[in-house]
Amino acid sequence: MNIQKMMQQAQAMQSKMQEELAAMRIEATSGGGMVKVTMSGAKEIQAVEIEKAAVDPQDVETLQDLILAACREASRRVDEAVQKKTASLLGGMMPGMR
């Protein structure tokens, strides 16, 4: 296989991966579902949903912690999904990389 063809395939794979990551939506919750964060595969936060019961003006710190926990979990799940996606793409291009 020639190098130029491999480079073209790698660029096409990278473009496809970027498109798929931008379209991917990962959700994570905290506080028993009281806070939900939706994040793209590019780690952009798409939405934050907070149940009214989680909003206590006397305890803002807890709400902040719940939001942070949901964001961190969404980020962890995105990393996991990206790792799986990358392995499957590389496995198709380079057998033995799964």
The 8 nearest C-alpha neighbors of each residue, nearest first, counted from 0:
[[1, 2, 4, 5, 3, 6, 8, 7],
 [2, 0, 4, 3, 5, 6, 7, 8],
 [1, 3, 5, 4, 6, 0, 7, 8],
 [4, 2, 6, 5, 1, 7, 8, 0],
 [3, 5, 7, 6, 2, 1, 8, 0],
 [6, 4, 8, 2, 3, 7, 9, 1],
 [7, 5, 9, 3, 8, 4, 10, 2],
 [8, 6, 4, 10, 9, 5, 11, 3],
 [7, 9, 5, 11, 6, 10, 12, 4],
 [8, 10, 6, 12, 7, 11, 13, 5],
 [11, 9, 13, 7, 12, 8, 6, 14],
 [10, 12, 8, 14, 13, 9, 7, 15],
 [11, 13, 9, 15, 10, 14, 8, 16],
 [14, 12, 10, 16, 11, 15, 9, 17],
 [15, 13, 17, 11, 16, 12, 10, 18],
 [14, 16, 12, 18, 13, 17, 11, 19],
 [15, 17, 13, 19, 14, 18, 20, 12],
 [18, 16, 20, 14, 19, 15, 21, 13],
 [19, 17, 15, 21, 16, 20, 14, 22],
 [18, 20, 16, 22, 21, 17, 23, 15],
 [21, 19, 40, 23, 17, 22, 18, 41],
 [20, 22, 18, 19, 40, 23, 41, 39],
 [23, 21, 19, 20, 18, 24, 39, 40],
 [24, 22, 20, 40, 39, 21, 19, 25],
 [25, 23, 39, 38, 37, 40, 22, 26],
 [24, 26, 38, 37, 39, 73, 77, 23],
 [27, 25, 37, 36, 73, 38, 24, 35],
 [26, 28, 73, 36, 69, 35, 72, 37],
 [29, 27, 35, 69, 32, 34, 36, 26],
 [30, 28, 69, 32, 34, 31, 65, 68],
 [29, 31, 33, 32, 65, 34, 28, 53],
 [30, 32, 29, 33, 28, 34, 35, 65],
 [31, 33, 28, 29, 30, 34, 35, 50],
 [32, 34, 50, 30, 31, 49, 53, 29],
 [35, 33, 49, 29, 32, 28, 48, 66],
 [36, 34, 28, 48, 27, 47, 69, 32],
 [37, 35, 47, 27, 26, 46, 69, 70],
 [36, 38, 26, 46, 45, 25, 44, 24],
 [37, 39, 44, 45, 25, 43, 24, 42],
 [40, 38, 24, 42, 41, 43, 23, 21],
 [39, 41, 20, 23, 42, 21, 77, 24],
 [40, 42, 39, 43, 21, 20, 38, 17],
 [43, 41, 39, 40, 38, 44, 74, 77],
 [42, 44, 39, 38, 41, 45, 40, 37],
 [43, 45, 38, 46, 37, 42, 39, 36],
 [44, 46, 38, 37, 43, 39, 47, 36],
 [47, 45, 37, 36, 44, 48, 38, 35],
 [46, 48, 36, 35, 37, 49, 45, 34],
 [47, 49, 35, 34, 36, 46, 50, 33],
 [50, 48, 34, 33, 51, 35, 47, 53],
 [49, 51, 33, 52, 53, 34, 48, 54],
 [50, 52, 53, 54, 49, 33, 55, 48],
 [51, 53, 50, 54, 55, 33, 49, 34],
 [54, 52, 51, 50, 33, 55, 62, 49],
 [55, 53, 51, 52, 56, 62, 50, 59],
 [54, 56, 58, 57, 53, 59, 52, 62],
 [57, 55, 58, 59, 54, 60, 62, 53],
 [56, 58, 55, 59, 60, 54, 61, 62],
 [59, 57, 55, 60, 56, 61, 62, 54],
 [58, 60, 62, 61, 56, 57, 63, 55],
 [61, 59, 63, 58, 62, 64, 65, 57],
 [60, 62, 64, 63, 59, 58, 65, 53],
 [63, 61, 65, 59, 64, 60, 66, 53],
 [62, 64, 60, 66, 61, 65, 67, 59],
 [63, 65, 61, 67, 62, 66, 68, 60],
 [66, 64, 62, 68, 67, 63, 29, 30],
 [67, 65, 63, 69, 64, 68, 70, 62],
 [66, 68, 64, 70, 65, 69, 71, 63],
 [67, 69, 65, 71, 70, 66, 64, 72],
 [68, 70, 28, 72, 29, 66, 27, 71],
 [71, 69, 73, 67, 68, 72, 74, 36],
 [70, 72, 74, 68, 73, 69, 67, 75],
 [71, 73, 75, 69, 74, 70, 27, 76],
 [74, 72, 27, 76, 70, 75, 71, 26],
 [73, 75, 71, 77, 72, 76, 70, 78],
 [74, 76, 72, 78, 73, 77, 71, 79],
 [75, 77, 79, 73, 78, 74, 80, 72],
 [76, 78, 80, 74, 79, 75, 40, 81],
 [79, 77, 75, 81, 76, 80, 82, 74],
 [78, 80, 76, 82, 77, 81, 75, 83],
 [81, 79, 77, 83, 82, 78, 84, 76],
 [82, 80, 84, 78, 83, 79, 85, 77],
 [81, 83, 79, 85, 80, 84, 78, 86],
 [84, 82, 86, 80, 81, 85, 87, 79],
 [83, 85, 81, 87, 86, 82, 80, 88],
 [86, 84, 88, 82, 87, 83, 81, 89],
 [85, 87, 83, 89, 97, 84, 88, 90],
 [86, 88, 90, 84, 85, 89, 83, 91],
 [89, 87, 85, 91, 90, 86, 84, 92],
 [90, 88, 92, 86, 91, 93, 87, 85],
 [89, 91, 96, 94, 87, 97, 93, 88],
 [92, 90, 88, 89, 93, 94, 87, 96],
 [91, 93, 89, 90, 94, 88, 8, 96],
 [92, 94, 90, 89, 91, 96, 95, 88],
 [95, 93, 90, 96, 91, 92, 97, 89],
 [94, 96, 97, 93, 90, 89, 91, 92],
 [97, 95, 90, 94, 93, 89, 86, 87],
 [96, 90, 86, 95, 87, 89, 94, 93]]
